[in-house]
Amino acid sequence: MNSNKGRGRVITKGFTLIEVMLALAVFSFAGVALLKVAGSSLLGTAQLEKLSVAGWVAANQLVEVNLDQSWPPKKKTGKTEMAGREWHWQRIITPTEDKNMRAVSVEVRENEADKHSITSIMTYVSNPKAQK
């Protein structure tokens, strides 16, 4: 932008090429940082969803154990579909010091071959015949 001031003197106003390139570099670094944060947030949300749904699957299996009045509870494996995915679960029965109580834990995996479970929940059940 040119402006005439005084006796034939020309004063130029505006940014130099170096200043413009430096500003673009700063904005590009900020944009990359924002994209990285957004990606991390998205991955965290997906992991949280997976943990929540796996917890619901395990809780449903423990409710089923409590409703099933068989004694001792049966060790069982199976699969359930929830939230558009297939979940593999396994009930593990452990004896306790009290012969009328059993510890029941449910492990949930995304794939049957997975070595580690996504979540595991445990409860205790009592012998329904001992309560009578």
Kinemage of the C-alpha trace (Angstrom):
@kinemage 1
@onewidth
@group {chain A} dominant
@subgroup {mainchain}
@vectorlist {calphas} color= white
{ca met a 1} P 0.000 0.000 0.000
{ca asn a 2} L 1.487 3.258 -1.037
{ca ser a 3} L 0.842 6.626 0.486
{ca asn a 4} L 2.256 9.975 -0.540
{ca lys a 5} L 3.387 12.134 2.340
{ca gly a 6} L 5.169 15.339 1.940
{ca arg a 7} L 7.585 16.216 -0.841
{ca gly a 8} L 7.588 13.222 -3.188
{ca arg a 9} L 8.503 10.761 -0.509
{ca val a 10} L 6.785 7.337 -0.731
{ca ile a 11} L 6.063 5.415 2.494
{ca thr a 12} L 5.172 1.734 2.201
{ca lys a 13} L 2.901 0.120 4.789
{ca gly a 14} L 2.266 -3.640 5.218
{ca phe a 15} L 3.926 -6.903 6.189
{ca thr a 16} L 7.131 -8.205 4.725
{ca leu a 17} L 7.317 -11.657 3.210
{ca ile a 18} L 9.302 -12.921 6.226
{ca glu a 19} L 6.623 -11.703 8.651
{ca val a 20} L 3.857 -13.392 6.649
{ca met a 21} L 5.772 -16.682 6.449
{ca leu a 22} L 6.499 -16.575 10.190
{ca ala a 23} L 2.802 -16.033 10.956
{ca leu a 24} L 1.849 -18.961 8.687
{ca ala a 25} L 4.398 -21.182 10.429
{ca val a 26} L 2.978 -20.297 13.861
{ca phe a 27} L -0.585 -21.021 12.703
{ca ser a 28} L 0.455 -24.328 11.127
{ca phe a 29} L 2.129 -25.485 14.367
{ca ala a 30} L -1.002 -24.538 16.299
{ca gly a 31} L -3.162 -26.449 13.779
{ca val a 32} L -1.031 -29.580 14.060
{ca ala a 33} L -1.213 -29.415 17.866
{ca leu a 34} L -5.009 -29.079 17.739
{ca leu a 35} L -5.298 -32.073 15.402
{ca lys a 36} L -3.141 -34.175 17.738
{ca val a 37} L -5.285 -33.254 20.753
{ca ala a 38} L -8.489 -34.021 18.832
{ca gly a 39} L -7.113 -37.420 17.758
{ca ser a 40} L -6.114 -38.321 21.316
{ca ser a 41} L -9.529 -37.314 22.579
{ca leu a 42} L -11.227 -39.480 19.957
{ca leu a 43} L -9.096 -42.511 20.880
{ca gly a 44} L -9.834 -41.979 24.567
{ca thr a 45} L -13.562 -41.806 23.880
{ca ala a 46} L -13.470 -45.069 21.906
{ca gln a 47} L -11.570 -46.805 24.724
{ca leu a 48} L -14.031 -45.518 27.310
{ca glu a 49} L -16.963 -46.797 25.236
{ca lys a 50} L -15.334 -50.229 24.947
{ca leu a 51} L -14.752 -50.419 28.712
{ca ser a 52} L -18.310 -49.322 29.492
{ca val a 53} L -19.974 -51.843 27.188
{ca ala a 54} L -17.700 -54.658 28.399
{ca gly a 55} L -18.687 -53.770 31.973
{ca trp a 56} L -22.366 -54.005 31.044
{ca val a 57} L -21.825 -57.434 29.486
{ca ala a 58} L -20.080 -58.646 32.662
{ca ala a 59} L -22.786 -57.172 34.899
{ca asn a 60} L -25.496 -58.903 32.846
{ca gln a 61} L -23.740 -62.237 33.305
{ca leu a 62} L -23.523 -61.741 37.081
{ca val a 63} L -27.242 -60.963 37.200
{ca glu a 64} L -27.877 -64.158 35.272
{ca val a 65} L -25.800 -66.126 37.817
{ca asn a 66} L -27.854 -64.650 40.674
{ca leu a 67} L -31.128 -65.448 38.930
{ca asp a 68} L -30.085 -69.014 38.102
{ca gln a 69} L -30.672 -70.887 41.350
{ca ser a 70} L -28.395 -73.839 40.515
{ca trp a 71} L -25.737 -74.856 43.026
{ca pro a 72} L -22.867 -74.730 42.674
{ca pro a 73} L -22.875 -72.104 39.916
{ca lys a 74} L -21.734 -73.450 36.582
{ca lys a 75} L -18.482 -72.438 34.941
{ca lys a 76} L -19.575 -71.179 31.566
{ca thr a 77} L -18.300 -69.367 28.478
{ca gly a 78} L -20.256 -67.679 25.768
{ca lys a 79} L -20.673 -64.713 23.533
{ca thr a 80} L -23.111 -61.838 23.560
{ca glu a 81} L -23.856 -59.083 21.096
{ca met a 82} L -24.128 -55.605 22.537
{ca ala a 83} L -23.664 -52.161 20.999
{ca gly a 84} L -23.106 -53.662 17.558
{ca arg a 85} L -20.168 -55.830 18.674
{ca glu a 86} L -19.699 -59.401 19.723
{ca trp a 87} L -18.259 -59.898 23.224
{ca his a 88} L -16.774 -63.125 24.589
{ca trp a 89} L -17.228 -63.764 28.296
{ca gln a 90} L -16.184 -66.432 30.746
{ca arg a 91} L -17.526 -67.189 34.232
{ca ile a 92} L -14.944 -68.403 36.720
{ca ile a 93} L -16.200 -70.073 39.909
{ca thr a 94} L -13.955 -70.077 42.984
{ca pro a 95} L -14.740 -71.859 46.260
{ca thr a 96} L -14.597 -69.823 49.464
{ca glu a 97} L -13.971 -70.766 53.103
{ca asp a 98} L -17.732 -70.983 53.609
{ca lys a 99} L -18.954 -74.120 51.843
{ca asn a 100} L -22.279 -72.387 51.074
{ca met a 101} L -20.658 -69.449 49.259
{ca arg a 102} L -18.901 -69.193 45.906
{ca ala a 103} L -17.003 -66.346 44.310
{ca val a 104} L -18.090 -65.807 40.713
{ca ser a 105} L -16.047 -63.597 38.416
{ca val a 106} L -16.837 -62.751 34.816
{ca glu a 107} L -14.110 -61.800 32.346
{ca val a 108} L -15.022 -60.106 29.078
{ca arg a 109} L -12.886 -60.071 25.941
{ca glu a 110} L -13.367 -58.575 22.514
{ca asn a 111} L -11.939 -61.663 20.812
{ca glu a 112} L -12.000 -65.164 22.221
{ca ala a 113} L -8.265 -65.590 21.595
{ca asp a 114} L -7.288 -62.420 23.512
{ca lys a 115} L -4.893 -63.170 26.352
{ca his a 116} L -6.074 -60.330 28.596
{ca ser a 117} L -9.630 -59.412 29.408
{ca ile a 118} L -11.051 -55.928 28.905
{ca thr a 119} L -12.833 -56.044 32.243
{ca ser a 120} L -13.489 -58.441 35.076
{ca ile a 121} L -16.222 -58.210 37.718
{ca met a 122} L -16.677 -60.462 40.742
{ca thr a 123} L -19.539 -61.199 43.116
{ca tyr a 124} L -20.434 -63.815 45.708
{ca val a 125} L -23.423 -66.132 45.563
{ca ser a 126} L -24.812 -68.302 48.318
{ca asn a 127} L -26.358 -71.735 48.236
{ca pro a 128} L -30.133 -71.210 47.964
{ca lys a 129} L -30.792 -74.480 49.829
{ca ala a 130} L -28.717 -73.368 52.820
{ca gln a 131} L -30.939 -70.299 53.323
{ca lys a 132} L -34.095 -72.362 53.888
